[in-house]
């Protein structure tokens, strides 16, 4: 993980995705964001917005996350989102909207560190798309969750291992050790 050219991507930590299955991810993501930000590294948040007659409505009959408060970032992360490098609004699974792809390209980030909800959909799709665009995707397994339950979270991780590589799945402790090493690196002028 190249912390010097990495961004932390917080996927869809919105009220509408937090339930008894995914609530445990909120403090894990909050801690990770705080540590990452304290190291002076950039954080991106995504927010998913559903809309009338979307594919989610047409194929799943799923009409949620069309307005506040469901679409709002969870209160524990509201301030962090307000201070983030960017907040990317999206109407599909992936981070890699044209706006986000341009943001990442301009910033010169090579590594994208993903956490958030839901492991098997938006986190997985964003990581797989990052992989296909030549970035090094990382999924922080203990700072990700599925609102559909732990079995679905684990299924998402199984697929992620197949799509982006087993070594790309890391824990918060691994990321924090990388941040600590980064912070100790002397800057040569």
ZIRAUR-V333170 format. One record per residue. RES is the residue in one small letter. NEAR is the number of other ideal C-beta (glycine too) atoms within 10 Angstrom. D_FIRST is the distance of its C-alpha to the first C-alpha in whole Angstrom. Layout:
((RES | NEAR | D_FIRST) (RES | NEAR | D_FIRST))
This chain:
((x | 20 | 0) (x | 11 | 4) (x | 19 | 6) (x | 11 | 9) (x | 14 | 9) (x | 23 | 8) (x | 22 | 11) (x | 29 | 12) (x | 28 | 14) (x | 29 | 17) (x | 32 | 19) (x | 25 | 23) (x | 29 | 23) (x | 23 | 27) (x | 15 | 30) (x | 20 | 31) (x | 25 | 28) (x | 20 | 29) (x | 14 | 31) (x | 8 | 32) (x | 19 | 29) (x | 22 | 26) (x | 13 | 27) (x | 14 | 25) (x | 27 | 22) (x | 19 | 23) (x | 11 | 23) (x | 19 | 20) (x | 27 | 18) (x | 17 | 20) (x | 13 | 19) (x | 24 | 15) (x | 24 | 17) (x | 13 | 19) (x | 16 | 16) (x | 23 | 13) (x | 16 | 17) (x | 10 | 18) (x | 15 | 15) (x | 9 | 16) (x | 20 | 13) (x | 16 | 15) (x | 22 | 16) (x | 24 | 17) (x | 26 | 20) (x | 27 | 22) (x | 18 | 25) (x | 24 | 27) (x | 15 | 31) (x | 18 | 33) (x | 12 | 36) (x | 7 | 40) (x | 7 | 40) (x | 17 | 36) (x | 12 | 35) (x | 19 | 34) (x | 15 | 38) (x | 9 | 39) (x | 8 | 38) (x | 10 | 37) (x | 7 | 40) (x | 12 | 37) (x | 12 | 38) (x | 14 | 36) (x | 20 | 33) (x | 15 | 36) (x | 11 | 36) (x | 10 | 36) (x | 10 | 35) (x | 16 | 33) (x | 19 | 31) (x | 15 | 30) (x | 21 | 27) (x | 20 | 28) (x | 10 | 30) (x | 14 | 27) (x | 21 | 24) (x | 13 | 27) (x | 11 | 27) (x | 19 | 23) (x | 20 | 23) (x | 10 | 26) (x | 10 | 24) (x | 20 | 21) (x | 15 | 20) (x | 17 | 21) (x | 14 | 23) (x | 21 | 23) (x | 13 | 26) (x | 19 | 26) (x | 12 | 29) (x | 15 | 27) (x | 20 | 24) (x | 20 | 21) (x | 29 | 19) (x | 21 | 20) (x | 15 | 23) (x | 7 | 25) (x | 12 | 24) (x | 21 | 20) (x | 16 | 20) (x | 10 | 21) (x | 18 | 20) (x | 22 | 16) (x | 10 | 18) (x | 8 | 20) (x | 14 | 17) (x | 7 | 15) (x | 23 | 11) (x | 15 | 9) (x | 19 | 7) (x | 25 | 9) (x | 28 | 9) (x | 28 | 12) (x | 27 | 15) (x | 30 | 19) (x | 31 | 22) (x | 25 | 22) (x | 30 | 20) (x | 23 | 22) (x | 21 | 23) (x | 24 | 21) (x | 33 | 18) (x | 26 | 18) (x | 19 | 20) (x | 25 | 17) (x | 29 | 14) (x | 19 | 17) (x | 19 | 18) (x | 25 | 14) (x | 17 | 14) (x | 12 | 17) (x | 13 | 17) (x | 7 | 14) (x | 19 | 11) (x | 18 | 8) (x | 26 | 9) (x | 25 | 8) (x | 25 | 11) (x | 25 | 12) (x | 21 | 15) (x | 17 | 17) (x | 28 | 17) (x | 28 | 18) (x | 31 | 22) (x | 25 | 24) (x | 21 | 28) (x | 18 | 29) (x | 14 | 29) (x | 13 | 26) (x | 11 | 28) (x | 17 | 26) (x | 22 | 23) (x | 14 | 23) (x | 16 | 24) (x | 25 | 21) (x | 20 | 19) (x | 10 | 21) (x | 14 | 21) (x | 25 | 17) (x | 14 | 16) (x | 10 | 19) (x | 16 | 18) (x | 21 | 14) (x | 12 | 13) (x | 9 | 14) (x | 9 | 10) (x | 20 | 9) (x | 18 | 11) (x | 18 | 10) (x | 13 | 12) (x | 17 | 13) (x | 10 | 13) (x | 15 | 10) (x | 23 | 8) (x | 16 | 11) (x | 13 | 11) (x | 19 | 7) (x | 21 | 10) (x | 12 | 13) (x | 11 | 11) (x | 16 | 10) (x | 12 | 14) (x | 7 | 15) (x | 9 | 14) (x | 5 | 18) (x | 4 | 18) (x | 4 | 21) (x | 3 | 23))
